[in-house]
Amino acid sequence: MHLLRSLKFPVFCWLVLLGMALDAVGFEQVRAGTFQQELREFHTTANGLPSNDVHNIMIEDGSVVAHTSAGWVRREDDQWVKTTPATGESHSIEARKTHAKQQLTALSDSNGGSHSPLNDPICVSAAPNATWFCSARGVARFDGHDWAYRQGLRWLPSDDVRAVAAAADGSAWIATAGGISHISFRPMTLLEKAAHYESEIDQYNRRTEFGYVIEAHTKTPGDKTSLTRHDSDNDGLWTAMYGAGECFAWAATKDPLARQRAKNAFEALRFLSIAPRGGSNPAPRGFIARTVLPITEPDPNKRPGYTLAGQKKNQQERDRMWRAYEPRWPVTEDGKYYWKSDTSSDELDGHYFFYALYFDLVADTKAEKDRVREIVRDNINHMIDRDFKLCDHAGPTRWADYSPSSLNHDPRWFVERGLNSLSMLSYLATAAHITGDSRYREVAAELRDKHGYAQNVMVPKMQAGIGTGNQSDDEMAFMCFYNLLKYEDDPKLNMLYRYAFRQYWALERPEGNPFFNYCYAAGSQDREFSDQWGVMSLAPGEGWQEESADTLRRFPLDRFNWGHDNSHRADIFALPGPALETSGRMMRKNGKVIPVDECHFNHWNYNPWNTKTGGGGTTLSDGAVYLLPAYMGLYHGFVTN
C-alpha cells in the first residue's frame, strides 16, 4: 500500500502535506541583507523622569514631550527637563479611542482582513514605515505586511499603555504606568547579529575551563554584573549544538575565530568521554558523561535529589523507572572533577551531530580526524557490545536504550520506538562515515532486516498532528535525520528516510523554525519519492526560506527570559486536534506560531504553541539558538548575509 494511504495521521495534517507536495518547487537564496534590528530602552525615575506614571506622550516640534503624574517633561540633549503642557493634551481619551478603532478597522479592511493582535486600541500613531496602536495590554505595530505585538518587560516597563508617539526616524515612544519605553531600530546583518551573540556567550554563558555553553542566572532581573552558571543535565547537548554552529560558521565564513571555537567545543565534548574513565567508579569505555563539575564546588552527590534517600523518594512518588544508585556523580581519575552519569539519548544525538560536522568541516589533519574517530568508535562499540544500551558504572542508563527487545517488545518503550530507532541508525551511519569501518553498516542492516528499525523510522514520533507531542523529540529527530540522510549510502533506504523526514517536517513547518527548515531542506534538493503509484517531489514548498530568514531577523538581542503572555490576543485561536494533546496550545489565525520576538525560549526544544513563556528576567539564555541556524543557512546557501 502507498505510504500516503497507509500511515494514519489526522486529516488536517495530511492536507498540509498534500498542499506542500503540490506547490513543491526548487529554491533560490534569500538575501537577508541589512535589516532593522529592534531595540528597546526604558526611561524611568532612575534616569530622570519625575514620575513613572506617564499619562500621555507626543512629538512636538521634533521633541518628545510626556505628561507624568509629577508634571510635563521634554527630552532635550538626552535628558528629561520640565516643560509646559503640550497642545496635543486637548484630545480626550474617548476621542483617541474612537480614532484608534477607526484606523484599525480601515487598516484591516485595506489589507485583506489582516489580523491584529489587538481589538481594543486606545490610541494610534502613524509613522512613514509603520502604524502603532496601543492598548491596556501592550502595543502593536503594522508595517503594511506584518503585525508585531510588544508586551512584557522585554519591551515595556508596564503593559498598561496610555499613549504612543511614532517618530520620524521610525522609532516609537510609549507611555505606560511604569515609565516610558523607546523602541528603536538599528541597521544590522545576520553576521553582525551573530557577533553580538558570540560576544555575549564568551562573556556570560561559559562554564568551567572547557567552556560548556549554558544559560546564566542572576538575582536581579536584567542584571549582567552578578551572573552565575550551574550545571545541567544537557550541558553536552547544548554545547554540541553551539559547536555545530561554529563548524558551519568556519565553513561558511572562514573566520579563524569560528574554527577555534569549534575546536574548543570538541575538546569540551571529548572530555565528557574521557572523564568517566578510571577513578573510584569508572564507566565502561565509550560512555559519555552528561557534564562535569570542578571538585572545588560543593559535592553534587549531597544535593537532596541525588542522595540515595532522595532518589528512592523520587522513584516512589514520581517515576517508578528512576534508577536509584550511588554515586550519581563519580570523581575523575585525577580527582579534579565530578562527572554526571545516567546520560540520555538527547545527549548522544547532540554529540553525533557535532562530531560529524567537526570531522567533515573543521578537522583538516589526520591527527585531528583520528581523535574524532576514537571517540565515535569507542561509543558505538560500547553500545553494540551492550545490546545497544548506554551503560555507566551502575548499569544501563534510563533514557539511552536502543535495544530491539526494549523498543519492539517492551510496552513502556513504544513511544520511543521510532525516535530511538532513528537515532541508532543515524549513529551507525555516522560512525561508518567517520571511521570507514563497514561493520557499522552491517550492524545497521541487521537492525533493519531482523528488527524492523527502518519501518520504525517511518513514524519516528508519536503525535496527534500539528503542535502535539514532545518538542524535545523534534530537536533530536531533526539532528539525527540530517546525519542519516547525509551518510546512508543505500539509495532506496535513503529515499524512504527522506520520505519519513518529509512527513515529519510537514507537521513542523508552521513553526517557522529555521533550524528545522534548514535540516530538512539540506537533504531535499532535487529529491523525489517513488513507488508503484507514482512519483512525488520531496522539495520544500514555497515560503519556507523567507519564513526562516524572518525568524532570524526578529530574534531579540536581549536573551533574558522576560515573561510573555499572549493568551488574550485577538489573532489567536485554540489549536485544532485532540483535546488531550492540544489543550492550552494556540495558533495565530495565519496558521503559524507566536513569532520569536513575542515569546521566550532557551533552545529549539520548547513548545512554540504555548501562549505564556519566559519568566522574571533572571535567566540569561545563550544565543546559540540563533547561531546554529544562521550559520547553517549561510553554509547551505539558503540565506545570504
N, C-alpha and C positions, 0 to 999 in steps of 0.2 A: 504494500500500500504506500502511496505517496506520503512523504513526511508531513506535508501540509494537512493531509487528511487524518493522519494517524495520531498526531500529537494533540492533546486535549487541553487547550487554553481557553479562557473566556473569549467570547466572540469579539468584544470591542478591541482586545489585544491583536487578534488576527486581522481586524480591519486596519489597524495601524500598520502591521506588517505588509498587508496587501497593498496599501497605498504607497508605502515606501518602495515596494517592488515595482510598481507601475511607473513611478517617476524616477527610478534609478538612472543616474547619469554619471559620467566621469566628473572630475572636479579640477578646478584651477586654484591657484594660490589666492588667498585672501590677504590683502595688504592691510595690516593694522595701522601702519603709518604713525603719524603723530596725532594722538588723541588727547582729549581734555580729561585729565585725571581730577576727580572731585576731592576736595579737601574741606575740612570744617575747622573753625576757630570759635571758641566761646568767649564772650565778654560778660563779666560779672562784676560784683563789688571788689573782687580780688584784683581786677585790673582797671578800676576807675569808675565803674557805674555807681551812681548814688544809691541805687536800689536794684535788686534782681527782678522785682515785679514790674515788668515792662508792658504797658498798655497798647502802645502804637509805635510804628516806625515808618519812615518815609525818606525819599530822596528829595531834597530841596536845594535848588541852586548848586547841584553837584555834590552836596554834602549829605551825609547820613544824619538824620535827626530822630531822636527817640524820646518818647514820653514815658517816664517811670513814675512810680508812686512818690518818689522824692523830687520830682520836677523834670524839666526838659534838659536834654543834653545834645550836643552836636559833636561829631567826630572831626577833630582837627589835628593834623600832624601826629596821627596815631595815638591820640589821646581823646578822652571824653571830657568836654567842658560844658559848663552850664550855659543855657541859651534861652531865648524867648519862645513861647508856643508857636508851633508851625501852623500855617494856614490850612493844611490838609486835615487838621483835627476837627474841622467843622463837619465832616462827613459822619453821620451817625452810624452806630454799629449795625442797625437794621438795614440802612441803605447799602452798606458794604456787603452784607449777606445777600441781599437781593441781587446786587450787581454780580457777585461771585457766582451765584446759581445760574443766572442768565448766561454768563460767559462759559460756564461748564457745559450747559446744555447746547449752546451754539458750537462749542468746540467738538463735542461728541457727535453732533449731527453732521458737521462738516468733515469729519474724519471716519466715516463709516461706522459710527457707533463704538468708537474706541472706549475701552473700559477703564474708567478712572478708579483708583483705589478709594477715593472719597466720594460720598454722596451728600455731604452736608457742609460744603465750604462756607467759611465766614468772611473771606476776603480773597482778592485776586490781584496780581500784579504781573504785568507783561513786560518782557524784555525782547530784544531783537531775535534771540536764539531760543526762547522758551517762555512759557506762561506758568506762573506759580500760583497754586491755590493753598490756602491754609485752613485748618480746622482745629477743633478742640483736641484732636488726637494726631497731630503731626501736619506735615506739608506734603504736597505732591507737585511734581513738575512735569510738564508735557512739552517735548521738543519738536512736535509735529509728526513724530513717528512712534516714540515710546514714552511710557509713564515711568517716573521714578518716585518712590514713596520714601520719605525721610521721617523717621520716628525713633525714639530711644536715644540714649546718651551717645551713641555713635555719631549722631547728627544734631541733636537738640538738647539744651540744658533742661528742658521740660517739654512734655508733649502737649501741654496746654498752650497752644499757639494763639496769639491775639492778632498778629498782622505780619505781612511780608512785603518787602520792598525790593524789587528787582532792579539791579544797577545796569548801567550801560555796558559795563565790561563783562556781563553775563553772570555775575555773582548775585547772591541774594542775601539780604539782611532780614533775620527772622526774630520777631519779638515774642517772648514767651514769659510764663510765670516764674521761670528760673533764670532769666537773663537773656542775652542775645546770642544767636548763632549766625556766623558769617560763613556761608557755603560758597566757596570759590573754586576756580579751575586752574590747573597748571598743565601746560603742554608737556607730553611725555610719550616715550616709545615703549614697546614691550621690554626691550633690553634695559632701558633706563629704570623702568619699574622693577625689573629683576635685580638690578644693582641695589636698589633700596632694600629689598627683602634679604639679599645676601649680606648686606651690612648689618641689618637687624639680627640675623641669625648668628653672625660672628660675634656680635656684642652681647646678645642676651639669651640665645637659645641653645647653647652648647653645655654638655655635662661631662665631667671627668676629663682627664688628659687626652682621651681618644676623641672627644668632641661629639658625643652622641647628640643628635638633634632632637630637642624636646621642648614642650611649652614651659614657660617660666611663670612664677607666681609672685604676687605682691599683696600686702595687706591693705594698701591704699589704692583704690581704683585709678587706673591710668598712670600709675607712678612707675617709671622705669629705673629709679635710682636705688631701689632696695629689692631687686628681684632675687628669687631663689629658684633652684631647679631640683626636682625629685625624680627618682627612678620610676619607671612604669613597666607594665607587662610587655609593652610593644616598642621598647627603645630600638630593638633591632629592625623591626618593620619600618618605623618612621625614618630611621637613619638610612635604611636601604632605599626608600623612595626618594629621599633627598639626594642620596648618592647617584641614583639612576638619572635624576635631573641633571646632575653635574656631568655625567657621561654624555648625555645629549648635548649639553652646553659646549663641551670641548669639541665634539664632532661638528657642531653647527657653527661655532664662532672661532675655534682655535685659540681661545683665550687661555694662556698658561695657568691663570689662577683657577679656572674651572678644572683643568686637568689635575692640579694639585689638590683641589677639594675632593675630586673623585678618588684620588689615591688615598687621601686621609680617611675617607669613608670606607674604603676597602680595608685599611688597617684596623679601623674600629670594628667592622663586621667580622674580620678574620679573628680578632681577639676573642670574640664570642664562641668561636670553635676551639681556640687554644685554652681558654680559661678553665673549662671543665676537666682537662687532662691532669692527672696527678692529684696531689693533696690528700686530705683525710677521707674524702668521699668522691673519688673520681667517677665520672660518667664514661661509658664506652666511647672509644674513639669515633668521631663523626657526629657526636651530639653537639648541638648548637644552643648555647645559653640564651635566655631572654635578654638579659642585661647584666651589668656588673656594678658594684658599689665599692668605693675605696674602703679599706679596712679601718681607716681613721674615722669613719662615720659610725653612728650608733648601730649595734648589731641588729640587722633587719629580722633575724630569727626571733627576736624578743618582741616584735610588733604583735599586738593582740591577735590579729588574724593568722599569724604564722607560727604561733606556739602550737604544740600538739593539741592542747585543750581547745584552743580557738579553732583549729582545723576540724576537729571532731564535732564541735558545735555547729560549724558551717555545714558539715556533712549531714548532720541530723536534721537541721532546720531549713536548709536552703537547697542543697544539692547532694543527693544520695550517691552520685558518681564522683564526688570530690575525693581526691587522693589525700589521705591524712598520713603524713610521714615527717620525719626529721632527718637532717636539716633541709629546709626548702632553699636555704642559701648556704651552700658549702663554701669553703675557702680555697683559693687557688694554691697551687703547689708552693709558690714563692711567698705566700702569706700576705700579699698586698691587696687582694680583692675578694669580696664575696661575689659569687655568681648565682644568678637566679635560675632555678630548674623548672620543670614541668612546662616546657616550651610547646607552643601551639602551632597549628598549620599555617596561620596567617604570618607568623614569623618566617617560616620556611618559604612561603610564597614571595615575600619581600626579598629574602636573601637570593633566591634563584633568579628573580627578575633583575636584580642588580648585578650579580656575578656574570650573567650572560652579556649584559651591556658593557660592563667593565672589560671583559675578555675581548669582545669584538671591537670596541671603540677606543679604549684607553690603553690597555696593556699592549705595548709595542715591542717588547723584547721576550725572548724565550723564557728568561728567568721570571719575568712578571707573569707570563701566561702559566708557567708551571706552578706558581703559587696559587693561582686560581684553580687550576686542575686538582691540586692536592686537596683543597677544602671541599670542592664539589665531589670528588671521588670518595673521600672519606665519608661524607654524609650519605651519599646514595648507597654505598656499600653497607653502611651501618643499618639502613632501613631494609634493604633487600635481605640481609642476613638475619633480621629480626621480624620476619613476617610483615614487612612494610609498616613497621611502627617505630616511632622515635622513642628511644629509651634513655632515661637519665639513671643516676645511681640507685634510684628506688624502683625502677621498672618502667613499663610503657607510660608515656605521658597522657594526660587527659584528652587533649584535643588534636593530637597528631597521629591518628590511627588511619592508615590507608589499606589495611589488610582486607582481602576478599571475604574472609569469614565475618568480619565486622560489617563491612559496607553492604554486602549482599544477603547476609543471613541473620544479623542482629537487628531486631526491630527498633532498638534505641538509636540506630545509626542511619535509618532510611533517609532522613532529611539531609544527611551529609553525603549520601551515596554519589550523586552526580558531581558535586563540587570536589570531593576528595579524590574521586577517580580522575577528574580533570587535572588536579594538582599533581598526582603521581605520574600520569602520562606526560605532563609538561616537564616535571623534574627529570624524567628519564630521557626525554628528547633533548633537553638542555645538557644533561650530563654526557650524552652521546656526542653532541656537538663540541663541547668543551674538551673532553678527554680523547675523543676519537676512538673510543672503545665500543665495538659493536655489541658487546654483551648487553648494554643497556637497551638497545633496540630489540634484542631477543627477549629480554625480560618484559618489555612493554608488549611485545607480541603475545607472550603467554598470558598477561593480564587481559588483553583484548580477546584472545581466542578461547581461553578457558573460563574466564570470569566476567566477561561482558563489560569491561571498562569502557570500550568505545561506545557501546549502547548507552551506558550510564551518562556519558558526556553529552549525549544528545538532549538531555534535560538536566542541565547542570545545577539548577537551583529550584527548590520547592517554593512556588509562589502562586498567587491567585490573580496575577495581572499587574498592570502599571501601578507603581508606588507601593507594592507589597513586598513582603519578605524582609530579609536582613541585608541592609546596605553594606555591612562589613563583608558579607559574602560577595557582593558585586565587585568591590575593590579587589578582593583576592582573585576572583574569576577572571577579571579583565587582564591582570598581570599574567596569569597562567595561560590564557588564550593567546596573548601576544607572543609568548615564547613557543607555545606548542605549534602555532601556525608557521612560525619562522623556521623551526627546526625539524618538523615532521617531514620526512623525505618521500613518503608514500603518497602519490598524487590522489588516489581515491580516498584515503583516510583524511588527507589534508582538505579535500573538498567537503567531506562530511563534517569535519570540525569547523570549517568556515560557515557551513550552514547552521550548525548549532550556535555559533557565535552570532550569526545574523539574527536568529530568533531571540536571543538574549538581548542583544543591543536594541532591537526594536522596542523592547519594554523599557529601556533606559533612556531612549532618545529624547523624551520630553523634558529630561532634567537639564539639558544643555550643558552637560559635564564635558569640558574639553579633554580631560584625561581619558574618559571612556570613549569619546568620539574618535580621538586620535588612535587609541589602541585598536579599535575596530577598523578604521579606515586604512591603517598601515598594512593590513593583510587582505584588503578587499578590492584593491585596484585591478580593474580588468578581469575580475574573477566571476565565475558562473557556477551554478549548481545544476546538475542534470540528472535525470533518471528516466524511466521508461515513459513517463508522462510529459516530458518536455524539458525545457531549459529556462532558468531564471537568472537574472543578473544579481550578483551579491554586492554590487557597488552601492555606496550610501546614496540616499536621495538628496534632493536639493536643500540648501539652507543650513546644513549642519556645520559648515565651516564658519559662516558668519555668526551663528549662534555661539560657537566655541570662542571665536575672537571677541565677541561681545562680553562673554563671561570674563575673559582675561582682562579686558579693558576696565570692567566695572569692579574688579577686586579692590576693596578698600586698602589703602596703605596702612591704616591703623588696624593691627591684628589683635587688639584687646577684645575680650569676649563680652562686649556690651550686649545687653539684652534687647531682643526684638520681639514685639507682639504684633502679629499680622492677623490675628483671629477675627478682628472686626472689619476687615477691609470689604469694600463693596465689589471688588473684582475677583473674588474667590468663591468657590463652592466645594461641597464635600466630594471627595474622590469617589468615583463610581466603583462598585465592586462589593465583595462580601464584607458585611459589617465587621466580622471578626478580624479581617485583615486590614481594613481601611479606616477603622474608627479613629477620628481625630485628625485624619490626613486630608489636606485640602489642595486644590489646584486653582490656578488662575483661569479666567474664562477663555484665555487663548490656549488652554490645554497644557500649560507649562508650569514649572515650579516658581516659587518666590525667587527673584534674582539674587545674585551673590552679594550685592551691596545692601540688601534689605533683610539679611539674616546673618547668623554667625555659625561657623563650624571650624573645627581643628583640621580635619582630614576628610578625604573623599569617602569615608565610611559612615558619614552622617545621613540622617533621614531628611531629604530636602522637601518632603511633603508636610512636615510639621510646621505649624504656624507660630510656635513660640520657641525661640532659640537663644543661645547665649546665656549670659549671667550678669554678674555685678561688675565686670571690668577689672577683675583681679587676676585674670589669667592672660598672659601674652602668648598667643599661639604663634608658631613659626610660619614663615612664608613659603615653605617647601611645597605646600599645597598649590601654590601658583607656579613655582619654578619648574616643577616636573612637566606639567602640560605645556607651559610656554616654550621651554627648550625643546620638548618633544615635537611640538608643532613646527618649530623652526627647522629642526633636523629633518623631518619628513617632508618639508616643503608645503605643509598645509596652510601655513601663515607666514608672512614675511614681516620683518621689522619696519 
